[in-house]
Amino acid sequence: MRHFFSPTQIIQSIILSRIKLGPLHGYALASVIEEKFGWKPSQTTIYNTLKTLESQNAVTVEERIESGRAQKIYSITDEGKILLSQTKKTLVSSMGNRLSQFLTIMQDFTDVDCSEKSSPKKSQQYKEIFDDEIPLLTFKLLHVAPEETHKILADVFVSLKRLADKYKVTIDRPEKAETSIIT
């Protein structure tokens, strides 16, 4: 089984998604990634990934002179677009599975009294369990027993949905702000 957080797969998809917007050189890629995600991969990581993508025919490289310096400019190929699309589908599916797994773990807590009537000490204990223990335990279990963990999370989701339907609990999602174009 492949792990959800494959660093190689994730950095490749980030690089391909950035290059899909337009050709870039390695340093510019690192800067764009830092701006978008708040972390800057090393130049070694960037260039090793680009080299791998080039060997897979996912990117092409063109040498250009920019500001008096030779720069390797990378562009995505049709094969790179296909790879990016497949990787995104895999990551989205995997994320959905992991969310389902997490929710299943919460099944054991559906009868927890977190109302205003519960004591502050009890509420704090539950807050610590939900904030710290459940996520950490879930991620550890995903590596050790992924199928069992997934089943538990899926069951929790079904149980929570059933309980929400029973008590007519809904999630109010904020409306997306409409933007108007002023001409």
C-alpha positions as CSV (number, residue, x, y, z in Angstrom):
1,M,0.0,0.0,0.0
2,R,1.2,3.5,-0.9
3,H,1.4,6.0,1.9
4,F,-0.7,9.1,1.6
5,F,2.1,11.5,2.3
6,S,4.6,10.5,-0.4
7,P,7.0,13.5,-0.3
8,T,8.1,12.7,-3.9
9,Q,4.6,12.6,-5.2
10,I,3.6,15.7,-3.4
11,I,6.6,17.8,-4.5
12,Q,6.2,16.6,-8.1
13,S,2.5,17.6,-8.1
14,I,3.3,21.0,-6.6
15,I,6.0,21.6,-9.2
16,L,3.9,20.4,-12.1
17,S,0.9,22.5,-11.0
18,R,3.1,25.6,-10.8
19,I,4.7,25.0,-14.2
20,K,1.3,24.4,-15.7
21,L,0.6,28.1,-15.1
22,G,3.7,29.0,-17.1
23,P,7.4,28.1,-17.7
24,L,9.7,28.7,-14.7
25,H,13.2,28.1,-13.6
26,G,14.2,26.3,-10.4
27,Y,14.8,29.3,-8.2
28,A,11.5,30.9,-9.3
29,L,9.7,27.6,-8.5
30,A,11.1,27.6,-5.0
31,S,10.0,31.2,-4.5
32,V,6.5,30.5,-5.9
33,I,6.1,27.4,-3.7
34,E,7.3,29.4,-0.6
35,E,4.8,32.2,-1.4
36,K,1.9,29.7,-1.9
37,F,2.6,27.2,0.8
38,G,4.8,29.0,3.4
39,W,7.8,26.8,3.0
40,K,10.7,26.9,0.7
41,P,12.1,23.5,-0.6
42,S,15.8,23.4,-1.1
43,Q,17.3,24.0,-4.5
44,T,18.6,20.4,-4.4
45,T,15.0,19.1,-3.9
46,I,13.7,21.3,-6.7
47,Y,16.3,20.4,-9.2
48,N,16.3,16.7,-8.4
49,T,12.6,16.6,-8.8
50,L,12.8,18.5,-12.1
51,K,15.4,16.1,-13.3
52,T,13.2,13.1,-12.4
53,L,10.2,14.8,-14.1
54,E,12.3,15.4,-17.2
55,S,13.4,11.8,-17.3
56,Q,9.6,10.9,-17.2
57,N,8.9,13.3,-20.1
58,A,6.6,15.2,-17.8
59,V,8.6,18.5,-18.3
60,T,10.8,19.9,-21.0
61,V,13.8,22.2,-20.4
62,E,15.0,25.1,-22.5
63,E,18.1,27.1,-21.8
64,R,17.7,30.8,-22.0
65,I,19.8,33.8,-21.2
66,E,18.1,36.0,-18.6
67,S,19.8,38.9,-16.9
68,G,23.1,37.8,-18.5
69,R,22.9,34.4,-17.0
70,A,22.0,31.0,-18.5
71,Q,18.8,29.7,-17.0
72,K,17.1,26.4,-17.5
73,I,13.4,27.1,-18.0
74,Y,11.0,24.2,-17.4
75,S,7.6,23.7,-19.1
76,I,5.0,21.0,-18.6
77,T,4.3,18.5,-21.3
78,D,1.1,16.7,-22.2
79,E,2.5,13.7,-20.3
80,G,3.1,15.9,-17.4
81,K,-0.5,17.2,-17.5
82,I,-1.7,13.6,-17.4
83,L,0.6,12.7,-14.5
84,L,-0.6,15.8,-12.6
85,S,-4.2,14.9,-13.2
86,Q,-3.7,11.3,-12.1
87,T,-1.8,12.4,-9.0
88,K,-4.4,14.9,-8.0
89,K,-7.2,12.3,-8.3
90,T,-5.1,9.9,-6.2
91,L,-4.4,12.6,-3.5
92,V,-8.0,13.8,-3.4
93,S,-9.3,10.2,-3.1
94,S,-6.7,9.5,-0.4
95,M,-7.6,12.6,1.5
96,G,-11.3,11.6,1.4
97,N,-10.4,8.2,2.7
98,R,-8.3,9.6,5.5
99,L,-11.1,12.1,6.5
100,S,-13.5,9.2,6.6
101,Q,-11.1,7.2,8.7
102,F,-10.8,10.1,11.2
103,L,-14.5,10.5,11.5
104,T,-15.0,6.8,12.2
105,I,-12.6,7.1,15.2
106,M,-14.9,9.8,16.5
107,Q,-17.8,7.3,16.6
108,D,-16.9,6.3,20.2
109,F,-17.4,9.9,21.2
110,T,-20.9,10.5,19.8
111,D,-22.5,10.0,23.2
112,V,-20.0,12.3,25.0
113,D,-21.7,15.1,26.9
114,C,-20.1,18.3,25.6
115,S,-23.1,20.5,26.4
116,E,-23.0,23.5,28.6
117,K,-24.2,21.2,31.5
118,S,-20.9,19.3,31.5
119,S,-18.3,20.3,34.0
120,P,-15.5,22.6,32.8
121,K,-13.0,20.0,33.8
122,K,-14.8,17.3,31.7
123,S,-15.1,19.7,28.8
124,Q,-11.4,20.4,28.9
125,Q,-10.6,16.7,29.0
126,Y,-12.7,16.2,25.9
127,K,-11.1,19.2,24.2
128,E,-7.7,17.7,24.8
129,I,-8.8,14.3,23.4
130,F,-10.2,15.9,20.3
131,D,-7.4,18.3,19.8
132,D,-4.4,16.1,20.5
133,E,-5.0,12.4,21.1
134,I,-7.4,11.5,18.3
135,P,-5.5,13.1,15.4
136,L,-2.1,11.7,16.6
137,L,-3.5,8.3,17.3
138,T,-5.4,8.3,13.9
139,F,-2.3,9.1,11.9
140,K,-0.2,6.5,13.7
141,L,-2.8,3.9,13.2
142,L,-3.1,4.8,9.5
143,H,0.5,3.6,9.0
144,V,0.1,0.5,11.2
145,A,-3.4,-0.7,10.4
146,P,-4.7,1.4,7.5
147,E,-7.7,-0.9,6.5
148,E,-9.0,-1.3,10.0
149,T,-8.5,2.4,10.8
150,H,-10.3,3.3,7.5
151,K,-13.3,1.1,8.4
152,I,-13.6,2.6,11.9
153,L,-13.5,6.2,10.4
154,A,-16.1,5.2,7.8
155,D,-18.3,3.8,10.5
156,V,-18.0,7.0,12.6
157,F,-19.0,9.1,9.6
158,V,-22.1,7.0,9.0
159,S,-23.0,7.1,12.7
160,L,-22.5,10.9,12.9
161,K,-24.5,11.4,9.8
162,R,-27.3,9.2,11.2
163,L,-27.2,11.1,14.5
164,A,-27.3,14.5,12.7
165,D,-30.3,13.4,10.7
166,K,-32.1,12.1,13.8
167,Y,-31.6,15.5,15.6
168,K,-31.9,17.5,12.4
169,V,-28.4,18.9,12.9
170,T,-27.0,20.6,9.8
171,I,-23.8,22.4,9.0
172,D,-24.3,26.0,8.0
173,R,-21.6,26.7,5.4
174,P,-20.9,30.4,4.7
175,E,-22.1,31.5,1.3
176,K,-19.3,32.3,-1.1
177,A,-19.1,36.0,-1.5
178,E,-20.3,37.1,-4.9
179,T,-17.9,39.3,-6.8
180,S,-19.0,41.9,-9.1
181,I,-17.0,43.2,-12.0
182,I,-17.0,47.0,-12.2
183,T,-16.6,48.3,-15.7
